[in-house]
Amino acid sequence: MTKATSVAAAREPGSRAVRTRGLSKSYGKGVLAVDGLDLDVPYGAVFGFLGPNGCGKTTTIRMLLGLIAATDGTAEVLGEPVPERSAVALPRVGALVEGPAFHPYLSGADNLRRLDAVDRTTDPATAEERVSAALDRVGLVAAARKRYRQYSLGMKQRLAIAGALLRPRELLILDEPTNGLDPQGTREVRSLIAQLAADGVTVMLSTHLLSEVEQVCSHVAVMHKGKLITQSSLADLRASAVPGVRVETASPEAAAEVLREEGLADVAVAPGAATALLGGAEPEKLVDALVRAGVPVRGFAVVRPDLEDLFVSLTGEGFDVSG
Ligand SMILES: Nc1ncnc2c1ncn2[C@@H]1O[C@H](COP(=O)(O)OP(=O)(O)OP(=O)(O)O)[C@@H](O)[C@H]1O
């Protein structure tokens, strides 16, 4: 059992890796970047902190890491109030906010040695073990002696994560970890996140990409204009999606009329189709009613909204689903 999982087993049920209540930050007058945030990151989660650029994700992360002061509210990291007990909590947290400044002409291993040497709390005699373990963790052992400038974008980001893993960590906080990476680098970093989570590390990552949340996260919190719109496990969020029906027909008005008569809500007419929320209605009976009413049905489908539909309905805005 890894250190992280053995610690996890000893935790109180319901305790949180990150917990904030009413956390707020205003930058001078008028800019309320984070507005009354109640965030609950369960231990063991890969927690996607999702929202468009400028919604307050980085500001929140910076407050959790004690890099800036909150203007209101409280925050706990690994059960410790921050910033009051940051000195106890933060050594157990690996963070990637602004990537570390690596030296282009040094190898990956030498860059990590330099980074390790800056940490005065570690024993220099065991530096090599830490550097080797961190390189191993991110799959860069074979490239350890290669110069940093020869690394691909994905390797550079994995080295940055290795830098955050020079000590054993219970929580990793990653701000937009795949931003600016090519598809290969993005895959490398996402698969590394999945491996770290499998080892028992709680991961909180900010992203503006819905696809990233769908691919790597177990939980999601959606931010919009400084406010938390929703947070939940992805499974619960998907289960909460209300299915709809879509009738493809040359007579959408007539189909809509039947759907209304059958008691369906949110009936709408589109070119060549009528849609509605399914509610408790039985699809077989709806098809029967449509046929009996003489509606020429070309297609009939029960549609479960995907996450993008859900978030658009929550925020009233589209999400960047690329990547
Ligand atoms: N130092 C600062 N001074 C004034 N305003 C700031 C400062 N930092 C951030 N802001 C503002 O606060 C709001 C939230 O910014 P923040 O960087 O937290 O958002 P974000 O969701 O992380 O977006 P991004 O991914 O673009 O960084 C934005 O309106 C931003 O312009």
The ligand as a Gaussian input file, in Angstrom:
#p B3LYP/6-31G(d) Opt

LIG

0 1
 N       -3.819000      40.360000      -9.839000
 C       -5.029000      40.681000     -10.312000
 N       -5.476000      41.954000     -10.267000
 C       -6.698000      42.290000     -10.730000
 N       -7.562000      41.407000     -11.282000
 C       -7.178000      40.127000     -11.366000
 C       -5.890000      39.683000     -10.893000
 N       -5.798000      38.358000     -11.111000
 C       -6.962000      37.968000     -11.685000
 N       -7.787000      39.028000     -11.844000
 C       -9.152000      38.991000     -12.409000
 O       -9.920000      38.083000     -11.647000
 C      -10.785000      37.308000     -12.471000
 C      -10.506000      35.837000     -12.274000
 O       -9.206000      35.517000     -12.792000
 P       -8.545000      34.088000     -12.674000
 O       -7.170000      34.153000     -13.252000
 O       -8.682000      33.572000     -11.297000
 O       -9.492000      33.228000     -13.623000
 P       -9.262000      31.802000     -14.256000
 O      -10.584000      31.125000     -14.228000
 O       -8.145000      31.094000     -13.609000
 O       -8.887000      32.143000     -15.728000
 P       -7.523000      31.864000     -16.491000
 O       -7.599000      30.417000     -16.858000
 O       -7.611000      32.801000     -17.652000
 O       -6.404000      32.199000     -15.540000
 C      -10.563000      37.796000     -13.884000
 O      -11.541000      38.768000     -14.162000
 C       -9.191000      38.428000     -13.835000
 O       -9.075000      39.447000     -14.790000

